[in-house]
Amino acid sequence: MSDAYDFSERIGRVEPSATLAISNLAAAKEAEGADIVDLSVGEPDFDTPSNIVEAGKDALDAGHTGYTSSNGIPELKESIAAKLRDDGIDADADEVIVTPGGKQALYETFQTLIGDGDEVVLLDPAWVSYEAMAKLAGADLSRVDLAPHGFQLEPALDELAETVSNDTELLVVNSPSNPTGAVFSETALEGVRDLAVEHDVAVISDEIYQRITYDAEHVSLASLDGMADRTITVNGFSKAYSMTGWRLGYLHATDDFVGQAGKLHSHSVSCAVNFVQRAGVEALENTDESVAAMRDAFRDRRDLLVDLFDEHGVDVDVGDGAFYMMIPVADDDQAWCEAAIEDASVACVPGSAFNAPGYARISYAASEERLREAVDRLVSNDLL
């Protein structure tokens, strides 16, 4: 049988998502009857708040099931712009593109800015899809390793300065960070600003975990002097509002960027789902109490895990946001994660997926009971 397809060189540059691969393996084992403690998935374990669900139902009942204007319904764009202004960003509704998920906003940004051979700088450990999206756009990657600095950016600014140059097209900043939970300080972001201005570099500020921040203050990069015209702020509803399956995100940038990215948006996804956008307005405007309750629960789980690991002599760098933790494991983190799921029935993601070998990422978007069970299983199988 002949091969019917001649696959593009572009698609050969990337591998499937490692985080989804582990999650799929865990789901397959559960389907076979295994009791898997799945700490691999970046998905809140809370239901979508009921007021958002009701808003979505009301929108369906009202007949909001057709196409919308490509960049989003005016009500949602106005609400997003108001939220951004609260963050200190000088935002107008016309500078917003509403996307089906934050991932789509990132993809459109890479495709709009990056061509073959352009340099993209990543801060490691970095979320797996940044590399894939950059490679799909034809980028060459340069990386700055934050692991020796407790995953913080501020102590690595000299290394960042050695990496960013006039040849750099794009720098990606993710705070709070997936996979580390690190929240970068204002001083760190000012260092990013200084380098971006000096070398005329555009910056993605991925703020999808902004509202899941504990003991540190989140700073939006575009709010800093000199960054309004060179920052693409990406955010969404999946994490803070437990709306992963609703697929709703957005980007904010200058008018000229939105005009160019909007062309890709209109020719690919057309628009985000109509009734979901209307539920998004409800999320932004009337859900603060539910968000705070979820955030407090995540903080308690983080603190529980820190204590449990400390009891077993495992020292972890404690992040101030998101719901992830990087734990030091064997040098072969892939083999460790395979043993964790095969022997202990605990699903974790190898740190190598984030360019952080020797670590495993765990998500504490699980009940305290299941987190205790996971640590007990790892200990009893000599994995901690």
Secondary structure, DSSP 8 states (H G I E B T S, - for coil): --------TTGGG----HHHHHHHHHHHHHHTT---EE------SS---HHHHHHHHHHHHTT--S---TT--HHHHHHHHHHHHHTT----GGGEEEESSHHHHHHHHHHHH--TT-EEEEEES--HHHHHHHHHTT-EEEEEE-GGGTT-SGGGHHHHHHH--TTEEEEEEESS-TTT-----HHHHHHHHHHHHHHT-EEEEE-TTTTSB-SS----GGGSTT-TTTEEEEEESTTTTT-GGG--EEEE--HHHHHHHHHHHHHHT-S--HHHHHHHHHHHHH-HHHHHHHHHHHHHHHHHHHHHHHHTT------SBTTEEEEE--S-HHHHHHHHHHHS-EE-EEGGGGT-TTEEEEE--S-HHHHHHHHHHHHHTT--
